[in-house]
Amino acid sequence: MTFLDKLKKKILDEFKPEEILLIDNSKLHSKHKFFDSNKFHLKLTIKSQKLASLNKIDAHKKIYSFLKEEMKEKIHALEIEIT
């Protein structure tokens, strides 16, 4: 199971979204000054009543807090879109 598969499962188990899309955009950032090939640039599109009921900042905080360890070790950037 890849890191992205594990991450997607973790998000599914916690937030029980109706839909989820996790895209690895790391290749788009490979020429950036601080690019680290060991860390991911991800885009998370998630359809969740639970998250949509919160204001945008609180929903993002909830996701970042939940993925705290992954953000430290494996994720350089996470773009979040909640629908």
Summary of the structure (lengths in Angstrom):
residues: 83
radius of gyration: 12.8
end to end distance: 27.1
largest distance: 37.7
contacts: 213
relative contact order: 0.22
helix: 46%
strand: 27%
